[in-house]
């Protein structure tokens, strides 16, 4: 353990960083390396790739050698464009080129003009004065680096070599037996479909290297314990930084401060500890360390760690050459590598739900670490400024270790997942880890448009030709009628089988050939016009195959028929099964969003009739299946979107229904779950199911929601624990008695005010200054205003803890409230709503239990 100071002067930091940056230059010949980043150098006016070389554990830059330029497309003839002086005199204009494109919207080949520019901002991106603002342009809103990827047929995440300065793709050849096995699964699919499926397999089966990386966490002096330091101001000194890398090296950089207890016993024993007298020296040494890593991992580094470092370094008189961080408006990266912000990756709802099964509910490092790793942050009772060196180092290092471990657990699952998504979406690691699933799907579709020389349509053109929706939404705020939810049969149902359509909406898109090109196609003949979507006025093309149907259908078939079964095949090695599980999860993330994007007006290929048709066919599929189940004597107790719940079905009945669906609907049903028992209330999307191992599925119940105070959350899960042990109908009476006892005890504790204020607290972070809330004043903002009135400065990023109190304001900060002024009536209402839903599902309610409408009367005075 090194406990000596390691100061660095400003000139030496420049030399060190420049030496490391010189290593970025790609040699004439580079062995197999993986594309992890794509960028644009404004000074050189060239695109470049970031290539990760797995043996040297370094990133090299390769600059475009084809003369590729930014461009957009116009339908006006060249003569008309040449007469447009605002274009030809534009400083960024370079030339016009005549091109042909296939217009899939109108099913015709068209002539267009490519307007080539000298730099991306000439096409678009400026506040005003870009070429796309002067004319009606196509493909002008696509980021230049994405255009470069599509035009050069580059696949991020895949291996390439550099030979005599030229970029060369490394072909990953599939074993012949795998090719034959996949082809046999594809059956009678078209040649186009089979080619796509095999290309997906080639991309996904290619091994993913081990990426050398380090996680970074910084701690900043706090003047107020509950306040997050403002990274844009960077007013407070950086007092501790931790780095933990994938080779096992751990470093902690500590700033010496007057009066701080060293507390050597609490210093991490497995880390190098570096002390610094000056903050400038700490930052200098940290910058050299950062520059030596190809990949930096953070948790919220875009908005905090790297942003704070960038601004703090400039306040301390570092110039940009000395700072190995590059800042964008919303993102940060490193000059010598790439930066992956796990906060944004795990915040992605599709990742949270489909990749990690909603194991974490809050997007905090502590919650995610605890849920996925079983390791949370080190709890501290005071601000980081008040910690001893040992406590601070341990606290900071733990955060870095959790961040790194989130990329290492389950054999580097997260890194492999990012690589797989990058290959499917044709996006860099940094972009795919930050952007949402709609952008992944958009990029996949754009790439295929460009590969086939299709014109990428404008959103307004799609709406103008395809129209909007025709069905009336049941849910307020929706644009069209969505999925069907069957009325539940209230009560307790034992031995329930849940049948799911395997990827229902992707299956519909494939089987029904849905896409913006094929829905309401321009063809006049009856073959298309008579191919109606049930329950809508829409028809689907019978002549052409939609790209969406090809792409989504092939990915869906590979997941359902290849990767998902093999991820559970115990005849395969653990490594292969682990890889296949990562791939099937990556495909699941994309496929489960592939329908909804077409109904979102923020999606680039927004086409309401596609989303409406998909939902309508989904309703048709589930109602047809329920009718078939009834006709064969099965007891359907509930149905929701793509699932039907069957009470005590026989194996023969299940097989008959599965075979019928495959033949009649051309869609696959599969047994998803079997419940020991299912408790259904009269409310839709509200049930409790106990699995054979005693674990509990909870759908739509208030008590599991994160805004509920700890007091109520604890008793809710105490009730769930009781229900998980029920084995028979008779045992429910005993369970009800126990639950009644829980409710009564909770009520008495509230009535007698036997509680800690913290247990009743709502904890909400304030996103802006209280004075900036002008239209509405949420409860946590009211509490913040009370704090301000009592002399506590409140700023964006502060955590506000408040309780419900009697009086006009209705809320009060925990630190200013007393037990006597808590509005126990409000908390009793929460208690009632928390338990009422479950009791309703059990076939009873508070009124039945008490014989009265009032909870307080039911429970009595004692």
C-alpha positions in Angstrom: 0.0 0.0 0.0 1.4 3.4 -1.0 0.6 6.2 1.4 3.0 8.7 0.0 2.1 11.8 -2.0 2.5 11.6 -5.8 2.5 15.2 -7.0 2.6 16.0 -10.7 3.5 19.4 -12.2 1.4 20.8 -15.1 4.2 20.4 -17.8 4.7 16.7 -16.9 1.0 16.0 -17.0 0.9 17.4 -20.6 3.9 15.2 -21.5 2.3 12.1 -20.0 -1.0 12.6 -21.7 0.5 13.5 -25.0 2.7 10.3 -24.8 -0.5 8.3 -24.2 -2.4 10.1 -26.9 0.4 9.3 -29.4 -0.3 5.7 -28.8 -3.8 6.2 -30.3 -2.4 6.6 -33.8 -3.2 3.5 -35.8 -0.2 1.7 -37.3 -0.1 0.7 -40.9 -1.0 -2.8 -39.8 -3.3 -3.6 -36.9 -4.3 -7.1 -35.9 -7.9 -8.1 -35.1 -9.6 -5.2 -33.2 -13.1 -4.4 -32.3 -15.0 -1.2 -33.3 -16.3 0.4 -30.1 -16.6 4.0 -31.1 -17.3 6.3 -34.1 -16.6 10.0 -34.2 -16.0 13.0 -36.3 -12.9 15.2 -36.1 -13.9 18.8 -36.9 -10.4 20.0 -37.5 -9.5 17.2 -40.0 -13.1 17.0 -41.3 -12.9 13.3 -41.2 -14.8 10.5 -39.6 -12.8 8.1 -37.4 -13.3 4.8 -35.7 -12.1 3.7 -32.2 -10.7 0.2 -32.5 -10.1 -1.9 -29.3 -7.1 -4.2 -29.7 -7.7 -7.0 -27.1 -4.2 -8.2 -26.7 -2.6 -4.8 -26.1 -5.8 -3.7 -24.2 -5.6 -0.4 -26.1 -7.8 1.7 -28.4 -6.4 3.0 -31.7 -7.9 5.6 -34.0 -8.5 4.9 -37.7 -9.4 7.9 -39.9 -11.6 7.5 -42.9 -9.7 7.2 -46.2 -12.6 7.3 -48.6 -13.4 11.0 -48.7 -16.8 10.4 -47.2 -18.8 13.7 -46.8 -22.0 14.8 -45.1 -25.0 15.1 -47.3 -28.8 15.3 -47.6 -31.2 14.6 -50.4 -33.6 16.8 -52.4 -36.3 16.1 -55.0 -35.8 19.4 -56.8 -33.8 19.1 -60.1 -30.2 20.2 -60.1 -31.1 23.2 -62.2 -33.5 24.5 -59.6 -31.0 23.9 -56.8 -28.3 25.7 -58.6 -30.5 28.7 -58.9 -30.9 28.7 -55.1 -28.2 31.1 -54.0 -28.6 30.4 -50.3 -27.4 26.9 -51.0 -24.7 27.4 -53.6 -23.2 30.3 -51.7 -23.4 28.5 -48.4 -19.8 28.3 -47.0 -20.3 24.6 -46.2 -21.7 23.6 -49.7 -19.5 21.4 -51.9 -21.4 19.9 -54.8 -24.6 18.3 -56.3 -24.9 14.7 -57.4 -27.7 12.9 -59.2 -28.8 9.7 -57.5 -31.5 7.1 -57.8 -33.4 5.7 -54.8 -36.3 3.3 -54.2 -39.3 5.0 -52.6 -40.9 2.2 -50.5 -43.8 4.5 -49.5 -45.0 4.8 -53.1 -43.4 1.6 -54.4 -41.4 3.3 -57.2 -37.8 4.3 -58.1 -37.2 8.0 -58.1 -34.5 10.5 -59.1 -33.0 12.7 -56.3 -30.2 15.1 -55.9 -27.5 14.5 -53.2 -26.4 17.8 -51.7 -22.8 17.2 -50.5 -21.4 19.4 -47.8 -17.9 20.1 -46.3 -18.9 19.5 -42.7 -22.0 18.1 -40.8 -23.1 21.4 -39.4 -23.6 22.7 -42.9 -26.3 20.1 -43.4 -28.0 20.6 -39.9 -27.3 21.1 -36.3 -26.9 24.9 -36.2 -29.6 27.0 -34.6 -30.2 28.5 -38.0 -28.5 28.7 -41.4 -28.2 25.0 -42.2 -29.0 23.7 -45.7 -31.8 21.5 -44.3 -33.6 24.7 -43.2 -33.5 26.1 -46.8 -35.3 23.4 -48.6 -37.4 20.3 -48.1 -34.7 17.7 -47.5 -34.6 14.0 -46.9 -32.1 12.1 -44.6 -30.9 15.5 -43.2 -31.7 14.7 -39.6 -29.5 11.6 -39.4 -26.3 12.2 -37.3 -23.3 12.2 -39.5 -21.5 9.4 -37.7 -24.6 7.2 -38.2 -24.6 8.1 -41.9 -21.0 7.1 -42.1 -21.7 3.7 -40.4 -24.6 2.9 -42.8 -22.8 4.1 -46.0 -19.5 2.2 -45.2 -21.5 -0.9 -44.0 -19.6 -0.8 -40.7 -20.8 -2.9 -37.8 -19.7 -1.6 -34.4 -18.8 -4.4 -31.9 -17.4 -6.6 -34.7 -13.7 -7.3 -35.4 -11.7 -5.5 -38.1 -8.1 -5.4 -39.2 -6.0 -2.6 -40.6 -3.8 -3.8 -43.5 -1.5 -1.3 -45.2 -3.6 1.5 -43.7 -6.9 0.1 -45.1 -9.8 -1.0 -42.9 -10.6 -4.7 -43.5 -13.5 -6.6 -42.1 -12.6 -9.9 -40.3 -15.1 -12.5 -41.4 -16.5 -14.6 -38.6 -17.5 -17.9 -40.4 -20.2 -20.0 -38.8 -19.7 -23.7 -38.4 -21.4 -25.6 -41.2 -23.5 -27.7 -38.8 -24.8 -24.5 -37.2 -25.7 -23.1 -40.6 -27.6 -26.2 -41.5 -29.4 -26.3 -38.1 -30.5 -22.6 -38.5 -31.6 -23.1 -42.1 -33.7 -26.1 -41.1 -35.4 -23.9 -38.5 -36.3 -21.3 -41.1 -38.4 -23.8 -43.1 -39.9 -22.3 -46.2 -39.0 -18.7 -45.6 -37.9 -16.5 -48.5 -34.3 -16.3 -49.6 -34.2 -12.6 -48.4 -35.4 -13.7 -45.0 -32.9 -16.6 -44.7 -30.1 -14.2 -45.7 -31.0 -11.8 -43.0 -31.4 -14.5 -40.3 -27.9 -16.0 -41.2 -26.4 -12.5 -41.1 -27.9 -11.9 -37.6 -26.4 -15.2 -36.5 -23.0 -14.3 -37.9 -23.0 -11.0 -35.9 -24.4 -12.5 -32.7 -22.2 -15.6 -32.6 -19.0 -13.8 -33.1 -17.1 -13.9 -29.8 -16.9 -10.8 -27.6 -13.4 -10.1 -26.2 -12.7 -9.2 -22.6 -12.6 -5.4 -22.4 -10.0 -3.9 -20.1 -11.7 -1.2 -18.2 -11.7 0.9 -15.0 -14.6 2.3 -13.0 -14.3 5.8 -11.6 -16.0 7.5 -8.7 -15.3 10.9 -7.2 -16.3 12.5 -3.9 -16.6 16.2 -3.5 -16.6 18.3 -0.2 -20.1 19.1 0.9 -21.1 22.1 2.8 -24.6 20.6 3.4 -24.9 16.9 3.9 -28.1 16.4 1.8 -27.0 18.5 -1.1 -25.5 17.1 -4.3 -22.7 19.4 -5.4 -23.4 21.3 -8.7 -21.1 19.9 -11.4 -21.7 22.9 -13.6 -20.3 25.2 -10.9 -17.7 22.8 -9.5 -17.2 25.1 -6.5 -16.1 22.5 -3.9 -12.8 20.7 -3.9 -12.5 17.1 -5.0 -11.4 15.3 -1.9 -11.4 11.6 -3.0 -11.3 9.6 -6.2 -11.3 5.9 -6.7 -10.4 3.7 -9.7 -11.0 0.0 -9.8 -10.0 -1.9 -12.9 -10.8 -5.3 -14.5 -7.3 -6.6 -13.7 -7.8 -6.2 -10.0 -5.9 -3.0 -9.5 -7.5 -0.5 -7.1 -6.4 3.1 -6.4 -7.7 5.8 -4.1 -6.6 9.4 -4.4 -7.1 11.4 -1.2 -6.7 15.2 -0.7 -5.0 16.1 2.6 -7.2 18.4 4.7 -6.7 20.1 8.0 -8.2 18.3 11.0 -9.2 15.1 9.3 -8.5 11.9 11.2 -6.4 9.4 9.2 -8.0 6.3 10.7 -5.6 3.9 9.0 -7.5 0.8 10.3 -10.4 1.7 8.0 -8.3 2.3 4.9 -9.0 -0.4 2.2 -6.2 -3.0 2.6 -6.3 -4.1 -1.1 -5.9 -0.7 -2.7 -3.0 1.7 -3.4 -3.6 4.8 -1.3 -2.2 8.1 -2.7 -2.3 11.3 -0.6 -1.9 14.8 -2.1 -1.2 18.1 -0.4 -2.7 20.0 -3.4 -5.9 19.3 -5.3 -4.2 20.2 -8.6 -1.7 17.4 -8.0 -4.5 14.9 -7.3 -6.3 15.9 -10.5 -3.1 15.7 -12.5 -2.3 12.2 -11.3 -5.9 11.1 -11.9 -5.8 12.4 -15.4 -2.7 10.4 -16.2 -4.4 7.3 -14.7 -7.6 7.9 -16.7 -5.6 8.3 -19.9 -4.1 4.8 -19.5 -7.5 3.0 -19.7 -9.3 2.3 -23.0 -12.7 2.2 -21.3 -13.9 4.2 -18.3 -17.1 3.1 -16.5 -19.1 5.4 -14.2 -22.5 5.6 -12.6 -23.8 9.0 -13.7 -20.5 10.2 -15.0 -22.1 12.2 -17.8 -23.9 14.4 -15.4 -21.6 14.3 -12.4 -18.2 12.7 -12.2 -16.6 13.5 -15.5 -18.5 16.8 -15.8 -17.4 17.9 -12.4 -13.8 16.9 -13.2 -13.9 18.9 -16.5 -15.2 22.0 -14.9 -13.1 21.8 -11.7 -9.9 21.3 -13.7 -10.6 24.4 -15.7 -11.3 26.4 -12.4 -7.9 25.1 -11.2 -6.3 26.6 -14.4 -5.8 23.4 -16.4 -6.1 24.0 -20.1 -7.9 21.6 -22.5 -4.8 19.8 -23.6 -4.2 18.7 -20.0 -7.8 17.4 -19.6 -8.3 13.8 -21.0 -12.1 14.3 -20.9 -14.2 15.6 -23.7 -17.6 17.1 -22.9 -20.7 17.3 -25.1 -24.0 18.9 -24.2 -25.3 15.8 -22.5 -22.5 13.3 -22.6 -18.9 12.9 -21.7 -16.1 10.7 -23.2 -12.4 10.3 -22.9 -9.9 11.3 -25.5 -8.0 8.0 -25.3 -11.0 5.7 -25.2 -14.7 5.6 -24.5 -16.9 6.2 -21.5 -19.9 4.1 -20.5 -22.3 5.6 -18.1 -24.2 2.8 -16.3 -26.7 5.2 -14.8 -28.2 5.8 -18.3 -27.9 2.1 -19.3 -29.7 0.8 -16.2 -32.2 3.7 -16.3 -33.4 2.3 -19.7 -36.9 0.8 -18.9 -36.4 -1.9 -21.5 -33.1 -3.0 -19.9 -34.7 -2.8 -16.4 -37.7 -4.9 -17.4 -36.6 -7.4 -20.1 -32.9 -7.8 -19.3 -33.0 -7.8 -15.5 -36.6 -8.8 -14.8 -37.3 -5.6 -12.8 -35.1 -6.8 -10.0 -34.4 -3.2 -9.1 -37.1 -0.5 -8.8 -35.0 2.6 -8.2 -32.2 3.7 -10.4 -29.6 4.3 -7.7 -26.2 2.6 -7.4 -27.3 1.3 -3.9 -30.5 -0.2 -5.2 -29.1 -1.8 -8.3 -26.0 -3.1 -6.6 -28.1 -4.6 -3.8 -30.6 -6.2 -6.2 -28.1 -7.6 -8.8 -24.9 -8.1 -6.8 -26.1 -8.4 -3.2 -23.7 -5.5 -2.3 -24.9 -1.9 -1.6 -23.2 1.3 -0.8 -21.5 1.8 2.6 -24.1 3.6 4.7 -22.8 6.8 6.3 -24.5 8.9 9.0 -22.7 12.2 8.1 -21.5 14.1 5.1 -18.4 12.9 3.2 -16.6 16.0 4.4 -16.8 14.8 8.0 -15.5 11.3 7.3 -12.0 10.2 8.3 -9.6 9.3 5.5 -10.2 5.7 6.1 -14.0 6.0 6.1 -13.9 8.2 3.0 -11.5 6.0 1.0 -13.6 2.9 1.9 -16.9 4.7 1.0 -15.6 6.0 -2.3 -13.9 2.7 -3.3 -17.0 0.7 -2.6 -18.9 2.8 -5.1 -16.2 2.2 -7.8 -16.2 -1.5 -7.0 -20.0 -1.8 -7.3 -19.8 0.1 -10.6 -17.1 -2.2 -12.0 -18.9 -5.3 -10.7 -22.1 -4.4 -12.5 -20.1 -4.9 -15.7 -18.4 -8.1 -14.4 -21.1 -10.2 -12.8 -22.4 -13.3 -14.7 -19.3 -13.4 -16.8 -19.3 -9.8 -18.0 -23.0 -9.9 -18.9 -23.4 -6.2 -19.2 -20.4 -5.7 -21.5 -21.6 -8.6 -23.7 -25.1 -7.2 -23.7 -23.8 -3.8 -24.9 -21.8 -5.5 -27.6 -24.8 -7.5 -28.8 -27.0 -4.5 -28.9 -24.3 -2.5 -30.7 -24.1 -5.2 -33.4 -27.9 -5.4 -33.8 -28.5 -1.6 -33.9 -25.3 -0.6 -35.7 -24.5 2.0 -33.0 -21.3 2.6 -31.0 -20.9 1.3 -27.5 -21.3 4.8 -26.1 -24.5 5.6 -28.1 -26.2 2.2 -27.5 -25.6 2.4 -23.7 -27.1 5.9 -23.5 -30.0 5.8 -26.0 -33.4 4.2 -25.7 -34.7 1.2 -27.5 -36.6 3.3 -30.1 -33.2 4.6 -31.3 -31.8 1.1 -31.6 -34.7 0.0 -33.7 -34.6 3.2 -35.8 -30.9 2.7 -36.5 -31.4 -1.0 -37.4 -34.1 0.0 -39.9 -32.1 2.9 -41.3 -29.1 0.7 -41.9 -31.2 -1.8 -43.9 -32.8 1.1 -45.9 -29.3 2.3 -46.8 -28.1 -1.2 -47.6 -30.9 -1.7 -50.1 -30.7 1.8 -51.5 -34.2 2.7 -50.1 -35.0 6.3 -49.5 -35.5 6.9 -45.7 -38.8 8.7 -45.6 -39.7 11.8 -43.7 -42.2 11.4 -40.8 -44.6 13.9 -42.4 -44.6 12.0 -45.7 -45.6 8.8 -43.8 -48.5 10.5 -42.1 -49.6 12.2 -45.3 -49.8 8.9 -47.2 -50.8 6.5 -44.4 -53.0 8.7 -42.2 -53.6 8.3 -38.5 -55.7 5.9 -36.5 -59.4 4.8 -36.8 -60.1 3.1 -33.5 -61.0 4.9 -30.3 -58.7 4.5 -27.3 -60.1 3.0 -24.1 -57.3 4.5 -22.0 -57.2 8.3 -21.8 -54.2 9.8 -23.6 -53.7 6.9 -26.0 -54.1 7.4 -29.7 -55.9 4.1 -30.5 -57.5 1.1 -29.0 -54.8 -1.1 -27.4 -54.6 -4.6 -25.9 -57.6 -6.4 -24.5 -57.8 -7.3 -20.8 -60.4 -10.0 -20.0 -62.6 -9.6 -17.0 -61.0 -11.7 -14.2 -63.0 -14.3 -12.3 -62.6 -13.1 -8.7 -61.4 -15.6 -6.1 -58.7 -18.2 -5.3 -57.7 -20.5 -8.2 -55.4 -23.4 -7.6 -53.1 -25.0 -10.2 -53.2 -22.2 -12.7 -51.3 -22.4 -16.0 -50.4 -19.2 -17.8 -50.1 -19.5 -21.6 -48.2 -16.7 -23.4 -47.9 -16.0 -27.0 -44.2 -16.2 -27.8 -43.3 -12.5 -28.6 -46.9 -11.7 -29.7 -46.4 -8.3 -31.3 -43.2 -9.2 -33.2 -45.0 -12.4 -34.3 -47.9 -10.3 -35.6 -45.5 -7.9 -37.4 -43.8 -10.9 -39.1 -46.9 -13.0 -39.9 -49.1 -10.1 -41.1 -46.2 -8.4 -43.0 -46.7 -5.1 -41.2 -44.5 -2.0 -41.9 -45.0 1.6 -43.0 -44.5 0.4 -46.6 -47.1 -2.3 -46.6 -49.9 -0.9 -44.4 -52.5 0.8 -46.7 -50.2 0.2 -49.7 -50.7 2.2 -52.9 -51.7 -0.9 -55.0 -55.3 -0.8 -56.4 -55.8 -4.5 -57.0 -58.1 -6.7 -54.8 -55.2 -9.0 -53.5 -54.0 -6.1 -51.3 -57.3 -4.2 -50.7 -59.1 -7.4 -49.5 -56.3 -8.3 -47.0 -58.0 -6.5 -44.2 -56.8 -6.1 -40.6 -59.6 -7.4 -38.2 -61.5 -4.6 -36.6 -60.0 -1.8 -38.6 -60.3 -0.3 -42.1 -56.6 -1.0 -42.8 -55.3 -3.4 -45.4 -51.9 -5.0 -45.9 -49.8 -5.4 -49.1 -49.6 -8.8 -50.6 -47.0 -7.9 -53.2 -44.0 -6.6 -51.2 -42.4 -7.7 -48.0 -42.0 -4.9 -45.4 -38.5 -4.4 -44.0 -40.0 -4.3 -40.5 -41.5 -7.7 -41.1 -38.2 -9.1 -42.3 -36.0 -7.6 -39.7 -38.2 -8.0 -36.6 -39.5 -11.4 -37.8 -36.0 -12.8 -38.3 -34.8 -11.6 -34.9 -37.9 -12.9 -33.3 -37.5 -16.4 -34.8 -33.9 -16.6 -33.8 -34.7 -15.7 -30.2 -37.6 -18.0 -29.8 -36.3 -21.0 -31.8 -32.6 -20.8 -31.4 -31.2 -18.7 -28.6 -33.8 -19.1 -25.9 -33.9 -22.9 -26.0 -30.1 -23.2 -26.2 -29.7 -20.8 -23.3 -31.3 -23.6 -21.2 -29.7 -26.5 -22.9 -27.6 -28.3 -20.3 -25.8 -30.3 -22.9 -24.0 -27.1 -23.9 -21.1 -25.7 -21.9 -21.7 -23.0 -19.2 -19.9 -20.4 -21.3 -22.0 -21.1 -24.4 -25.3 -21.1 -22.4 -24.3 -17.9 -20.7 -23.5 -16.2 -24.0 -26.8 -17.4 -25.5 -28.7 -16.1 -22.5 -27.1 -12.7 -23.0 -28.1 -12.7 -26.7 -31.7 -13.8 -26.1 -32.0 -11.1 -23.5 -30.7 -8.5 -25.9 -33.1 -9.7 -28.6 -35.9 -9.6 -26.0 -35.2 -6.0 -25.1 -35.5 -4.9 -28.8 -38.4 -7.2 -29.7 -40.6 -6.2 -26.8 -40.4 -2.5 -28.0 -40.7 -3.2 -31.7 -44.5 -2.6 -31.8 -44.8 0.4 -29.5 -42.3 2.6 -31.4 -44.5 2.8 -34.4 -47.2 4.4 -32.3 -44.9 7.0 -30.8 -44.8 10.4 -32.5 -41.2 10.8 -31.4 -40.2 7.7 -33.5 -38.5 8.7 -36.8 -40.7 6.1 -38.7 -43.9 6.9 -36.8 -46.8 5.2 -38.5 -50.0 5.1 -36.4 -51.8 2.5 -38.6 -49.0 0.0 -38.1 -49.3 0.3 -34.3 -53.1 0.2 -34.5 -53.1 -2.8 -36.8 -50.7 -4.7 -34.5 -52.9 -4.1 -31.4 -56.1 -5.0 -33.4 -54.6 -8.3 -34.5 -53.4 -8.9 -30.9 -57.0 -8.5 -29.7 -58.2 -10.9 -32.4 -55.6 -13.5 -31.4 -56.3 -13.4 -27.7 -60.1 -13.5 -28.1 -59.9 -16.3 -30.7 -57.7 -18.3 -28.3 -60.1 -17.8 -25.4 -63.0 -18.9 -27.5 -61.1 -22.0 -28.5 -60.2 -22.7 -24.9 -63.9 -22.4 -23.8 -64.9 -24.7 -26.7 -62.5 -27.5 -25.4 -63.9 -27.2 -21.9 -61.1 -25.2 -20.3 -61.7 -22.7 -17.4 -60.3 -19.3 -18.5 -60.0 -17.3 -15.3 -58.2 -14.2 -16.7 -56.6 -12.8 -19.9 -54.3 -9.9 -20.4 -52.6 -8.6 -23.7 -50.7 -11.8 -24.7 -51.5 -14.2 -21.8 -54.4 -16.4 -20.8 -54.7 -17.9 -17.3 -56.3 -21.4 -17.2 -57.6 -23.0 -14.1 -56.3 -26.6 -13.6 -56.0 -27.5 -17.3 -55.0 -31.0 -18.3 -51.8 -31.6 -20.4 -53.9 -32.8 -23.3 -56.0 -29.6 -23.3 -52.8 -27.4 -23.2 -51.3 -29.3 -26.1 -54.5 -29.1 -28.2 -54.6 -25.3 -27.7 -50.9 -24.9 -28.5 -51.3 -26.9 -31.7 -54.4 -25.0 -32.7 -52.6 -21.6 -32.3 -49.7 -22.7 -34.5 -52.0 -23.9 -37.3 -54.8 -21.4 -37.2 -53.0 -18.2 -36.0 -49.5 -19.2 -37.2 -48.3 -18.0 -33.8 -46.7 -20.0 -31.0 -48.3 -20.4 -27.5 -46.1 -21.6 -24.7 -46.6 -22.3 -21.0 -45.0 -19.4 -19.3 -45.8 -20.0 -15.6 -47.6 -22.4 -13.3 -49.0 -21.0 -10.0 -49.6 -23.0 -6.9 -52.5 -20.6 -6.6 -53.6 -17.4 -8.1 -55.6 -14.7 -6.2 -57.7 -12.5 -8.5 -59.7 -9.5 -7.5 -62.5 -7.9 -9.5 -59.9 -5.3 -10.7 -58.1 -5.8 -14.0 -54.3 -5.9 -13.9 -54.4 -6.6 -10.2 -53.5 -10.0 -8.9 -51.2 -12.1 -6.7 -49.8 -15.4 -7.7 -47.8 -17.8 -5.6 -45.3 -20.0 -7.6 -44.5 -23.6 -6.5 -41.3 -22.5 -4.7 -43.3 -20.0 -2.6 -42.1 -16.9 -4.4 -44.8 -14.4 -5.1 -45.8 -12.5 -8.3 -47.4 -9.2 -7.5 -49.2 -7.2 -10.2 -50.5 -3.7 -9.7 -50.7 -3.7 -5.9 -50.0 -0.4 -4.1 -47.9 -1.8 -1.3 -45.0 -2.6 -3.6 -44.7 0.8 -5.2 -41.6 2.8 -4.3 -43.3 6.0 -3.1 -44.9 4.2 -0.1 -43.2 5.0 3.2 -41.0 2.3 4.8 -43.6 1.8 7.6 -46.3 0.6 5.1 -43.8 -1.1 2.8 -42.6 -3.3 5.7 -46.1 -4.5 6.7 -47.1 -5.1 3.1 -44.3 -7.5 2.6 -45.1 -9.1 6.0 -48.5 -9.8 4.6 -47.0 -11.2 1.4 -44.8 -13.5 3.5 -47.9 -14.9 5.1 -49.7 -15.5 1.8 -46.7 -17.2 0.3 -47.0 -20.0 2.8 -50.6 -20.9 2.0 -51.0 -24.4 0.6 -54.7 -25.0 0.5 -58.1 -23.2 0.6 -58.5 -24.0 4.3 -55.3 -22.2 5.2 -56.7 -18.9 3.8 -58.9 -18.4 6.8 -55.8 -18.6 9.1 -54.0 -16.2 6.7 -56.9 -13.7 6.9 -56.8 -13.8 10.7 -53.0 -13.1 10.7 -53.4 -10.3 8.1 -56.2 -8.8 10.3 -53.8 -8.8 13.2 -51.2 -7.0 11.1 -53.7 -4.3 10.1 -54.8 -3.8 13.7 -51.3 -3.6 15.0 -50.4 -1.0 12.3 -53.4 1.0 13.1 -52.7 1.1 16.8 -49.1 2.1 16.2 -50.4 5.0 14.1 -53.2 5.9 16.5 -50.9 5.9 19.5 -48.1 7.7 17.5 -45.6 4.9 18.2 -43.5 5.4 15.2 -40.3 7.1 14.0 -40.8 10.1 11.7 -38.2 8.7 9.3 -40.4 5.6 8.8 -43.3 7.7 7.6 -41.1 9.9 5.4 -41.4 10.4 1.6 -38.0 11.0 0.1 -37.9 12.9 -3.1 -35.0 14.7 -4.9 -35.8 18.2 -6.0 -34.9 18.6 -9.6 -34.7 22.4 -9.7 -34.7 25.4 -7.3 -38.0 25.8 -5.4 -38.5 29.3 -6.9 -38.5 27.7 -10.4 -41.7 25.8 -9.7 -44.3 28.3 -11.0 -47.2 26.3 -12.4 -47.6 23.6 -9.8 -46.1 23.1 -6.3 -45.7 19.4 -5.6 -45.6 18.3 -1.9 -41.8 17.8 -1.8 -41.5 21.4 -3.1 -43.8 22.7 -0.4 -41.5 21.0 2.1 -38.5 22.5 0.4 -40.1 26.0 0.7 -40.6 25.5 4.4 -36.9 24.6 4.8 -35.9 27.7 2.9 -38.2 29.8 5.1 -36.3 28.4 8.1 -32.9 29.5 6.8 -31.8 26.3 5.0 -30.6 26.9 1.4 -32.3 24.4 -1.0 -30.9 23.8 -4.4 -31.5 21.4 -7.3 -30.2 17.9 -6.4 -31.2 18.2 -2.7 -33.0 15.2 -1.2 -36.2 16.4 0.5 -37.6 14.2 3.3 -41.1 15.1 4.4 -44.1 13.8 6.3 -47.9 14.4 6.0 -49.0 16.8 8.8 -52.1 18.5 10.0 -52.6 22.1 9.0 -52.8 24.1 5.8 -49.6 23.1 4.2 -50.3 19.3 4.7 -46.5 18.5 4.7 -43.5 19.3 6.7 -39.7 18.5 6.4 -38.8 15.6 8.7 -36.2 17.7 10.4 -38.8 20.3 11.4 -41.7 18.1 12.2 -42.8 16.5 15.4 -44.6 13.2 16.1 -47.6 15.1 17.6 -48.4 17.0 14.4 -48.3 14.0 12.0 -51.7 13.6 10.2 -52.3 10.0 11.2 -55.6 10.0 9.3 -53.7 10.3 6.0 -51.4 7.4 6.9 -54.5 5.3 7.9 -55.9 6.0 4.4 -52.7 4.7 2.9 -52.9 1.7 5.2 -56.4 1.0 4.1 -55.6 1.3 0.3 -52.5 -0.8 0.7 -54.3 -3.7 2.3 -57.7 -3.3 0.6 -56.4 -4.4 -2.8 -55.1 -7.6 -1.4 -58.1 -8.3 0.7 -60.3 -7.6 -2.3 -58.2 -10.2 -4.2 -58.8 -12.6 -1.3 -62.5 -12.2 -1.7 -63.0 -9.9 1.3 -62.5 -6.2 2.2 -62.4 -4.0 5.3 -66.2 -3.6 5.3 -66.7 -7.4 5.3 -64.1 -7.9 8.0 -65.5 -5.1 10.2 -69.1 -5.0 9.2 -68.7 -1.3 8.8 -67.4 1.2 6.3 -64.9 2.8 8.6 -61.5 1.3 9.3 -61.4 3.0 12.7 -64.8 1.5 13.6 -63.7 -1.9 12.5 -60.6 -1.8 14.7 -62.3 -0.2 17.6 -60.7 2.0 20.2 -58.1 -0.5 21.2 
